[in-house]
Amino acid sequence: PLEEFFEVERSTQDDQPAPHYGRGWKASELRLKSWDDLHKLWYVLLKEKNMLMSQRQMLASESMRFPNPERISKVKRSMCRIKHVLTERAIADPDPRRTAEMKRMINAM
């Protein structure tokens, strides 16, 4: 649904503190994840990136400032780290054909 491309607005009048967003993933943490977990995490991050980019574009069209622009860089950095970890695994594979296939898939991400 289209609503998934935008964050729910949080009212500042509710006396609630501003939301705290998490940090990016470290490569050392990602190395502990399975191939399937990394694949799922990639798509979660891709969805988050698309939502943030859509929100930033919408706010820019209304001449409004995008809050927390560092969130986009955290997501992008985490995605780069996933690709790095997957590339490490591909290089470590003893089968050269499988290594080449894995690298093609990683580069297509």
N, C-alpha and C positions, 0 to 999 in steps of 0.2 A: 504494500500500500504506500501511497504517496506520503502519508503522515510519518513514515519511518525515516524520511529524509530530513526531518526537522525535529529539534529537541522541544520538549514540552517547556513552555515558558514558566519560570519560577517567579512568583511575585516577591518583590522586595519589601512589601508592606506587612508580611506575615511575621516579622521579627525573627526570621530564621536566618542563620548565617549563610553566607554565600557557599554554594556547593564546592567541595574539595574534590578535584579530579586526580586520579591515580597517576602513577609514574609509568614510564615506558618499560617494556620487558628487557631484561638483561640477556645477553647471549648465553651466559652460564646457566640461567634458568631455562632458556629455550632448549639447550642441549639435553636437558632431562626429559623433555617431552617426546612422545611418540610421533611418528610420521602423521598419523591421523589427527592427533591433537594439534600439531603445527598447521595442518591443512585447515582444520576448523577455526583455529585462532586467526589464520590469514584472512578468512572470509569475515570473521567478526570485525577485525581491524579495517578491512576494506569497506564494510558497511559503515563503520564509524567515520572513516575518512570521507566517504561520500556524503554522509549526513553533515559533517562539519563544513565541507566545501560548499554544499548547497546553502547552508545557513550563512556562511560568510558572503556568498554571492548575493543572497537575498538582502542581507543587511547593507552591503555595498550599494545595491541598487536604490536603497532608501537613504543613502548617505549616513548610515549609522556605523558605529564602530563594532567590530567583531570582538566579543569578550573572550579572553583566554586564548589568544592565537597560538600559544605554545602547545596547546593540545594537538594541533595538526602536526607539528614537528615531532611530538612524542609518538604519534601513531605512525608517521612515515619512518621514523627511526626504528621502531619495533618491527615494521614490515621489512626493512632492510636487514635487520638482524635475523629474521626468520630465513630470508633468502641466503644469508651468509652461513647459517647453521646447516641448511639443506645442502648447500654447495660443499661444505666440509664433509658431510655424509656421503655425497656423491663421489668425491675424490677418494675417500677411504674405501669405497667399494672395490673389491678385487676384480670384478668383471668389467672390462673396458666398454663393452656394448651397453651394459646397464648404466655405467657412469655417464656415457654420452647421452643416453635417453633421459636420465635424471637431470642432467645439465640443460637439455633442450626444454624440458618441462619447467625447470626453475627460471630459465631466461624468458619464458613465455608469461610468467607471472607479472 
